[in-house]
Amino acid sequence: EQNAMLRGLEVGMDVLLNDGFLAMKVTERVSPDTVRCQITIGGPLKSRKGINVPDLQIDCAALTAKDRDDAAYLIDKVDYMAVSFVQKGGDIQELWGDMGEVWGDLICKRAATSRS
């Protein structure tokens, strides 16, 4: 997913880190796997913080084959499941299509995309 994200970045796109508490703007495409950015909201960045590019839709599946296998195994053992990297309704529908007959309700939470 990181490679797909990096390949999809274009000049002018905002890149948010740590739930939007830090931000930068892509200023130059240096090579297929390198971009140059200008910090627009600075501060310390610790490890294990998220990255988000609100204007970028990554060409990758939200669910892997292992995710489907895990979900099928866990469906009667857990109260809820979460899907990361959801970009469109179809990503949720994909899991819901597999599990919807067993579960009665669907809860969706939208992750933070900016500091507001």
C-alpha positions in Angstrom: 0.0 0.0 0.0 2.9 2.4 0.7 4.3 2.0 -2.8 0.8 2.6 -4.3 0.4 5.7 -2.2 3.8 7.0 -3.2 3.2 6.4 -6.9 -0.1 8.1 -6.7 1.1 11.4 -5.1 0.9 14.4 -7.3 2.3 18.0 -7.0 -0.1 20.0 -4.8 -1.6 17.1 -2.8 -1.7 17.4 1.0 -0.1 14.7 3.0 -1.4 14.4 6.6 0.5 12.7 9.4 -0.6 11.8 12.9 -4.3 12.3 12.3 -3.6 15.7 10.6 -1.7 17.2 13.5 1.3 17.4 11.1 0.9 18.2 7.4 2.9 18.7 4.2 2.3 19.5 0.6 3.9 17.7 -2.3 6.0 20.2 -4.2 7.9 18.1 -6.7 8.0 14.6 -8.1 11.7 13.7 -8.1 11.4 10.1 -9.4 8.8 7.4 -9.5 9.5 6.5 -5.8 10.5 9.9 -4.5 8.6 13.2 -3.9 9.7 16.4 -2.3 7.3 18.0 0.2 7.0 21.3 2.1 6.0 21.1 5.7 2.8 23.2 6.3 2.1 22.2 9.9 5.2 21.1 11.7 6.0 19.4 15.0 7.5 16.3 16.4 6.6 13.0 14.7 6.8 9.8 16.7 6.9 6.3 15.4 3.8 4.3 14.5 1.7 7.3 13.4 -0.6 7.2 10.5 -0.4 8.8 7.1 -3.3 10.0 5.0 -3.6 11.6 1.6 -7.3 12.8 1.4 -7.3 13.4 -2.3 -5.7 10.1 -3.3 -7.5 6.9 -4.0 -5.1 4.0 -3.8 -5.5 1.2 -6.3 -5.5 -1.7 -3.8 -8.1 -4.0 -2.2 -9.3 -3.2 1.3 -9.5 -6.9 2.0 -6.8 -9.5 1.3 -7.4 -13.2 1.0 -6.0 -13.6 4.5 -8.5 -10.9 5.8 -11.4 -12.9 4.3 -10.1 -16.1 5.9 -9.6 -14.5 9.2 -13.1 -12.9 9.1 -14.7 -16.2 8.2 -13.0 -17.9 11.2 -13.8 -15.0 13.6 -17.3 -14.3 12.6 -18.9 -16.2 15.5 -16.2 -15.3 18.0 -16.1 -11.5 18.0 -18.6 -8.7 18.4 -17.2 -6.5 15.7 -14.5 -6.3 13.0 -12.7 -3.3 11.6 -11.4 -2.7 8.1 -8.4 -0.4 7.5 -7.7 1.6 4.4 -11.4 1.9 3.4 -11.7 4.3 0.5 -15.1 3.7 -0.9 -18.4 2.2 0.1 -17.6 -1.0 -1.9 -14.8 -1.8 0.5 -17.3 -2.1 3.3 -19.9 -3.8 1.1 -17.2 -6.4 0.3 -16.9 -7.4 4.0 -20.6 -6.9 4.6 -21.5 -9.2 1.6 -19.4 -12.0 3.2 -20.7 -11.4 6.7 -24.0 -9.6 6.5 -26.2 -12.7 6.8 -24.7 -13.6 10.1 -24.5 -10.1 11.5 -27.5 -7.9 11.9 -26.0 -4.4 12.1 -23.3 -2.4 10.4 -21.4 0.4 12.2 -19.1 2.7 10.2 -16.6 5.1 11.6 -14.8 7.6 9.4 -11.2 8.2 10.4 -9.9 11.8 10.9 -8.5 13.3 7.7 -7.6 16.7 9.0 -7.0 18.8 12.0 -10.2 20.7 12.7 
